Amino acid sequence: MTNSKKTKRYQFWINLILIVMTLTIILPFLLVFISSITDETVLIRNGYSFFPEKISFYAYQYIIRQGEKILRAYGVTILITVVGTFFNLMFSALLAYPLSVKTLPYRRQITFFVFFTMLFNGGLVPTYLMYVNYFHIKNTIWALIIPN
C-alpha cells in the first residue's frame, strides 16, 4: 500500500482528533482522582489542580471506615435496579401484547390514553402530593421504585 501525501495528512488529522477526544474523556477522571488524594484545606484554598501541594488519603480512610454503609447503599441500588427493571418489563409486556392484537376492543382509545399521558403528565408537585398523601410511600423503598 502506498502512502500518498493526502493519506498521510488525513491520518494526521484523524489521529489528532482521536487524541483530543481521548484527553477530554480521561482528564476529568484524572482530575477527580487527584482531587481525592489532595488535602481538603488545600483544595478549599486553591481549588482543583492537577498538581496537588499536599497529599492526603483521608477520603479513602473515611470510605474504608464507612464500608458497611457503602455496601448497604450498593445493595439498595442493586435491589431497586432489579425490582424496577422487572416490574417495568412486566407492565410493558402486559400492556404491549394486548395492544398488538388488532381485534382488541377500544384498542385505539387505550393507545391514545397511554400516548397522551406519556406526553403530558400532572407535574412534579401533584405527583409528590399523591404519593405522600394517598399512597403513603414517603421514606420507604417503594418511593424509589413505584414512580418510575
VENSUL-V324788 format. One record per residue. N is the residue number from 1. SS is DSSP state (H for helix, E for strand, C for the rest). Layout:
{{N	SS} {N	SS}}
This chain:
{{1	C} {2	C} {3	C} {4	C} {5	H} {6	H} {7	H} {8	H} {9	H} {10	H} {11	H} {12	H} {13	H} {14	H} {15	H} {16	H} {17	H} {18	H} {19	H} {20	H} {21	H} {22	H} {23	H} {24	H} {25	H} {26	H} {27	H} {28	H} {29	H} {30	H} {31	H} {32	H} {33	H} {34	H} {35	H} {36	H} {37	C} {38	E} {39	C} {40	H} {41	H} {42	H} {43	H} {44	H} {45	H} {46	H} {47	C} {48	C} {49	C} {50	C} {51	C} {52	C} {53	C} {54	C} {55	E} {56	C} {57	C} {58	H} {59	H} {60	H} {61	H} {62	H} {63	H} {64	H} {65	H} {66	C} {67	H} {68	H} {69	H} {70	H} {71	H} {72	H} {73	H} {74	H} {75	H} {76	H} {77	H} {78	H} {79	H} {80	H} {81	H} {82	H} {83	H} {84	H} {85	H} {86	H} {87	H} {88	H} {89	H} {90	H} {91	H} {92	H} {93	H} {94	H} {95	H} {96	H} {97	H} {98	H} {99	H} {100	H} {101	C} {102	C} {103	C} {104	C} {105	C} {106	C} {107	H} {108	H} {109	H} {110	H} {111	H} {112	H} {113	H} {114	H} {115	H} {116	H} {117	H} {118	H} {119	H} {120	C} {121	C} {122	C} {123	C} {124	H} {125	H} {126	H} {127	H} {128	H} {129	H} {130	H} {131	H} {132	H} {133	H} {134	C} {135	C} {136	C} {137	C} {138	C} {139	C} {140	C} {141	C} {142	H} {143	H} {144	H} {145	H} {146	C} {147	C} {148	C}}
